[in-house]
Amino acid sequence: MEESTMKELEGRLQDLRPVLLTERDNSFLDLFDEFMQQREFELALHAVCDFILDPDSPPVSRAILDQIQRLHILMRIDDHCVEKLQRLNSG
């Protein structure tokens, strides 16, 4: 992957970091930070997804879900994460 693409991914993922800043324990945030430091961007993205899917997490905006979907497309990740998030958000 090109360095410019890596920088773009890193920036877009860092934009999602505030989602993890809650009063809850920081285990997801710690994981996210560690994955970002290691440039494990797919794992960092899934830390955000797992956090949002956790029943104790606060709801997120449609914009955040769209951002996550765009990252999945950009990173060519074909899993069911986005569908799960959309189901959670719709109902």
Sequence and secondary structure as in RCSB ss.txt:
>XXXX:A:sequence
MEESTMKELEGRLQDLRPVLLTERDNSFLDLFDEFMQQREFELALHAVCDFILDPDSPPVSRAILDQIQRLHILM
RIDDHCVEKLQRLNSG
>XXXX:A:secstr
  HHHHHHHHHHHHHHGGGG SSS SHHHHHHHHHHHTT HHHHHHHHHHHHHSTTS    HHHHHHHHHHHHHT
T  SSHHHHHHHHHH 
